[in-house]
Amino acid sequence: MASITINLGDAFLLDTPPNNEHLYIAIAQTSGSNYLFVNVTTRRPNSETSCVLLPGSGTPSFIVHESVIAYQFAREMDATQLAGLITIGSPIPKGTCSIAVITQIQQGGLVSKRLKKRYKTALKAFLGILP
């Protein structure tokens, strides 16, 4: 398997349950080789709305309708773990977010009620926010 480079804002299509294809975006480096990834999903009536993404400027082209970040599905991974989950045949990365969109997602994570505490702590550390 080819080596994968992770950059903030990179989006990857991962083979994860239940539907085998979920989009994850790298939003923070949590340690030397680990990154915090958040899930992008279609907005539904019960979706958390800490971060709503609309198609267009700054969002990857795969976002074609109103979407949200599902912070409850956040995960921390390094490049090796990521490589093992990428959907076969998917471009690597599948897309990239602008700095403005990355910032929007990070700020949503800070106010999210669904982002696990350890991930929120790691995000705050990455952003230089004191406890």
GURO-332255 format. One record per residue (C-alpha): x, y, z; residue number from 1. Coordinates in pm, 1 decimal. Last residue first. Example, Ala and Ser with C-alpha at 12.3 -4.5 7.8 and 13.67 -1.06 7.14 Angstrom:
2
<rec><u>1367.0</u><v>-106.0</v><w>714.0</w><i>2</i></rec>
<rec><u>1230.0</u><v>-450.0</v><w>780.0</w><i>1</i></rec>
% end
This chain:
131
<rec><u>-785.9</u><v>2496.2</v><w>2969.6</w><i>131</i></rec>
<rec><u>-577.4</u><v>2718.8</v><w>2741.2</w><i>130</i></rec>
<rec><u>-672.1</u><v>2737.4</v><w>2374.5</w><i>129</i></rec>
<rec><u>-367.2</u><v>2681.6</v><w>2153.9</w><i>128</i></rec>
<rec><u>-569.6</u><v>2548.8</v><w>1858.2</w><i>127</i></rec>
<rec><u>-404.8</u><v>2206.3</v><w>1884.9</w><i>126</i></rec>
<rec><u>-460.5</u><v>2201.7</v><w>2261.6</w><i>125</i></rec>
<rec><u>-827.8</u><v>2293.1</v><w>2213.6</w><i>124</i></rec>
<rec><u>-867.5</u><v>2016.0</v><w>1956.6</w><i>123</i></rec>
<rec><u>-702.1</u><v>1762.1</v><w>2188.8</w><i>122</i></rec>
<rec><u>-935.3</u><v>1862.4</v><w>2475.1</w><i>121</i></rec>
<rec><u>-1237.9</u><v>1837.6</v><w>2243.1</w><i>120</i></rec>
<rec><u>-1117.1</u><v>1494.3</v><w>2135.7</w><i>119</i></rec>
<rec><u>-1080.6</u><v>1376.2</v><w>2495.8</w><i>118</i></rec>
<rec><u>-1424.1</u><v>1520.0</v><w>2582.0</w><i>117</i></rec>
<rec><u>-1604.0</u><v>1332.8</v><w>2304.8</w><i>116</i></rec>
<rec><u>-1768.1</u><v>1561.3</v><w>2047.1</w><i>115</i></rec>
<rec><u>-2147.0</u><v>1542.3</v><w>2089.8</w><i>114</i></rec>
<rec><u>-2223.4</u><v>1870.2</v><w>2269.9</w><i>113</i></rec>
<rec><u>-2040.1</u><v>2059.1</v><w>1998.0</w><i>112</i></rec>
<rec><u>-1916.2</u><v>2406.8</v><w>2089.7</w><i>111</i></rec>
<rec><u>-1542.4</u><v>2347.4</v><w>2031.9</w><i>110</i></rec>
<rec><u>-1612.2</u><v>2108.0</v><w>1746.2</w><i>109</i></rec>
<rec><u>-1809.2</u><v>2375.5</v><w>1561.5</w><i>108</i></rec>
<rec><u>-1506.7</u><v>2604.0</v><w>1588.5</w><i>107</i></rec>
<rec><u>-1289.0</u><v>2332.1</v><w>1430.6</w><i>106</i></rec>
<rec><u>-1540.3</u><v>2277.4</v><w>1147.8</w><i>105</i></rec>
<rec><u>-1562.7</u><v>2651.7</v><w>1072.8</w><i>104</i></rec>
<rec><u>-1181.8</u><v>2681.2</v><w>1086.3</w><i>103</i></rec>
<rec><u>-1147.4</u><v>2393.7</v><w>837.8</w><i>102</i></rec>
<rec><u>-1407.8</u><v>2566.0</v><w>617.1</w><i>101</i></rec>
<rec><u>-1216.5</u><v>2895.5</v><w>621.8</w><i>100</i></rec>
<rec><u>-883.8</u><v>2718.1</v><w>555.3</w><i>99</i></rec>
<rec><u>-1038.5</u><v>2560.8</v><w>245.4</w><i>98</i></rec>
<rec><u>-1141.5</u><v>2196.6</v><w>247.4</w><i>97</i></rec>
<rec><u>-971.1</u><v>1922.1</v><w>46.6</w><i>96</i></rec>
<rec><u>-1102.3</u><v>1633.8</v><w>-159.0</w><i>95</i></rec>
<rec><u>-1100.0</u><v>1256.0</v><w>-200.9</w><i>94</i></rec>
<rec><u>-747.1</u><v>1236.4</v><w>-61.8</w><i>93</i></rec>
<rec><u>-655.6</u><v>986.0</v><w>-189.5</w><i>92</i></rec>
<rec><u>-901.7</u><v>907.0</v><w>-471.5</w><i>91</i></rec>
<rec><u>-1133.6</u><v>616.0</v><w>-384.8</w><i>90</i></rec>
<rec><u>-1073.2</u><v>284.9</v><w>-561.4</w><i>89</i></rec>
<rec><u>-1091.0</u><v>75.9</v><w>-245.9</w><i>88</i></rec>
<rec><u>-1247.8</u><v>270.9</v><w>40.6</w><i>87</i></rec>
<rec><u>-981.6</u><v>398.4</v><w>279.4</w><i>86</i></rec>
<rec><u>-987.8</u><v>212.7</v><w>612.4</w><i>85</i></rec>
<rec><u>-644.5</u><v>47.1</v><w>623.7</w><i>84</i></rec>
<rec><u>-476.9</u><v>360.6</v><w>493.0</w><i>83</i></rec>
<rec><u>-622.7</u><v>562.5</v><w>780.3</w><i>82</i></rec>
<rec><u>-475.5</u><v>327.6</v><w>1040.3</w><i>81</i></rec>
<rec><u>-133.6</u><v>358.6</v><w>876.5</w><i>80</i></rec>
<rec><u>-161.7</u><v>737.1</v><w>836.5</w><i>79</i></rec>
<rec><u>-244.5</u><v>793.5</v><w>1204.3</w><i>78</i></rec>
<rec><u>-592.3</u><v>798.8</v><w>1346.9</w><i>77</i></rec>
<rec><u>-817.1</u><v>975.8</v><w>1597.6</w><i>76</i></rec>
<rec><u>-1188.8</u><v>938.1</v><w>1551.4</w><i>75</i></rec>
<rec><u>-1494.7</u><v>1161.7</v><w>1539.0</w><i>74</i></rec>
<rec><u>-1831.0</u><v>981.8</v><w>1507.7</w><i>73</i></rec>
<rec><u>-2007.4</u><v>1195.5</v><w>1771.1</w><i>72</i></rec>
<rec><u>-1892.3</u><v>1505.1</v><w>1580.5</w><i>71</i></rec>
<rec><u>-2136.0</u><v>1441.3</v><w>1294.9</w><i>70</i></rec>
<rec><u>-2033.7</u><v>1740.3</v><w>1082.2</w><i>69</i></rec>
<rec><u>-2331.6</u><v>1855.0</v><w>882.3</w><i>68</i></rec>
<rec><u>-2437.7</u><v>1851.9</v><w>518.1</w><i>67</i></rec>
<rec><u>-2656.4</u><v>2061.0</v><w>288.7</w><i>66</i></rec>
<rec><u>-2624.1</u><v>1919.0</v><w>-61.0</w><i>65</i></rec>
<rec><u>-2348.3</u><v>1847.8</v><w>-316.0</w><i>64</i></rec>
<rec><u>-2049.7</u><v>1803.4</v><w>-85.3</w><i>63</i></rec>
<rec><u>-1829.7</u><v>1587.6</v><w>-309.6</w><i>62</i></rec>
<rec><u>-1679.5</u><v>1905.1</v><w>-459.3</w><i>61</i></rec>
<rec><u>-1484.2</u><v>1977.6</v><w>-140.4</w><i>60</i></rec>
<rec><u>-1602.5</u><v>2284.1</v><w>48.4</w><i>59</i></rec>
<rec><u>-1425.7</u><v>2617.5</v><w>14.6</w><i>58</i></rec>
<rec><u>-1680.1</u><v>2791.0</v><w>-202.5</w><i>57</i></rec>
<rec><u>-1970.6</u><v>2574.2</v><w>-296.7</w><i>56</i></rec>
<rec><u>-2195.8</u><v>2315.5</v><w>-140.3</w><i>55</i></rec>
<rec><u>-2318.0</u><v>2400.5</v><w>209.2</w><i>54</i></rec>
<rec><u>-2165.0</u><v>2282.8</v><w>535.8</w><i>53</i></rec>
<rec><u>-2343.8</u><v>2304.7</v><w>870.5</w><i>52</i></rec>
<rec><u>-2130.7</u><v>2296.7</v><w>1184.7</w><i>51</i></rec>
<rec><u>-2278.0</u><v>2300.8</v><w>1536.2</w><i>50</i></rec>
<rec><u>-2601.1</u><v>2177.7</v><w>1375.7</w><i>49</i></rec>
<rec><u>-2639.3</u><v>1838.4</v><w>1543.7</w><i>48</i></rec>
<rec><u>-2862.0</u><v>1627.6</v><w>1324.5</w><i>47</i></rec>
<rec><u>-3210.5</u><v>1523.4</v><w>1443.3</w><i>46</i></rec>
<rec><u>-3398.8</u><v>1655.3</v><w>1136.7</w><i>45</i></rec>
<rec><u>-3132.0</u><v>1521.5</v><w>894.8</w><i>44</i></rec>
<rec><u>-2828.7</u><v>1688.1</v><w>739.1</w><i>43</i></rec>
<rec><u>-2631.5</u><v>1453.9</v><w>514.9</w><i>42</i></rec>
<rec><u>-2303.1</u><v>1344.0</v><w>668.6</w><i>41</i></rec>
<rec><u>-1944.5</u><v>1457.7</v><w>716.9</w><i>40</i></rec>
<rec><u>-1746.4</u><v>1268.1</v><w>982.0</w><i>39</i></rec>
<rec><u>-1462.4</u><v>1417.7</v><w>1183.0</w><i>38</i></rec>
<rec><u>-1093.9</u><v>1323.4</v><w>1188.1</w><i>37</i></rec>
<rec><u>-843.3</u><v>1407.1</v><w>1460.2</w><i>36</i></rec>
<rec><u>-487.3</u><v>1339.9</v><w>1351.4</w><i>35</i></rec>
<rec><u>-208.3</u><v>1122.9</v><w>1485.4</w><i>34</i></rec>
<rec><u>157.7</u><v>1126.2</v><w>1374.9</w><i>33</i></rec>
<rec><u>333.4</u><v>1354.7</v><w>1621.3</w><i>32</i></rec>
<rec><u>27.0</u><v>1415.5</v><w>1834.6</w><i>31</i></rec>
<rec><u>-326.6</u><v>1550.5</v><w>1798.9</w><i>30</i></rec>
<rec><u>-298.5</u><v>1712.4</v><w>1455.9</w><i>29</i></rec>
<rec><u>-632.4</u><v>1877.3</v><w>1395.2</w><i>28</i></rec>
<rec><u>-919.0</u><v>1888.1</v><w>1143.2</w><i>27</i></rec>
<rec><u>-870.1</u><v>1585.9</v><w>914.8</w><i>26</i></rec>
<rec><u>-1198.5</u><v>1528.3</v><w>727.4</w><i>25</i></rec>
<rec><u>-1392.0</u><v>1199.4</v><w>716.3</w><i>24</i></rec>
<rec><u>-1640.2</u><v>1090.5</v><w>450.7</w><i>23</i></rec>
<rec><u>-1826.5</u><v>766.6</v><w>508.4</w><i>22</i></rec>
<rec><u>-1865.3</u><v>466.8</v><w>281.1</w><i>21</i></rec>
<rec><u>-1923.0</u><v>115.7</v><w>415.7</w><i>20</i></rec>
<rec><u>-2293.0</u><v>171.6</v><w>495.8</w><i>19</i></rec>
<rec><u>-2296.8</u><v>62.2</v><w>863.6</w><i>18</i></rec>
<rec><u>-2008.3</u><v>56.6</v><w>919.0</w><i>17</i></rec>
<rec><u>-1678.4</u><v>205.1</v><w>794.8</w><i>16</i></rec>
<rec><u>-1495.0</u><v>193.8</v><w>461.1</w><i>15</i></rec>
<rec><u>-1353.6</u><v>543.3</v><w>457.6</w><i>14</i></rec>
<rec><u>-1375.1</u><v>816.6</v><w>193.3</w><i>13</i></rec>
<rec><u>-1104.3</u><v>1066.6</v><w>284.0</w><i>12</i></rec>
<rec><u>-1112.8</u><v>1443.0</v><w>316.8</w><i>11</i></rec>
<rec><u>-800.4</u><v>1654.9</v><w>356.8</w><i>10</i></rec>
<rec><u>-860.6</u><v>1973.1</v><w>555.7</w><i>9</i></rec>
<rec><u>-542.5</u><v>1948.3</v><w>758.8</w><i>8</i></rec>
<rec><u>-287.9</u><v>1742.7</v><w>566.4</w><i>7</i></rec>
<rec><u>-235.8</u><v>1367.5</v><w>591.1</w><i>6</i></rec>
<rec><u>18.4</u><v>1196.7</v><w>366.8</w><i>5</i></rec>
<rec><u>-47.7</u><v>837.5</v><w>269.2</w><i>4</i></rec>
<rec><u>224.2</u><v>588.2</v><w>179.0</w><i>3</i></rec>
<rec><u>126.8</u><v>344.5</v><w>-91.2</w><i>2</i></rec>
<rec><u>0.0</u><v>0.0</v><w>0.0</w><i>1</i></rec>
% end
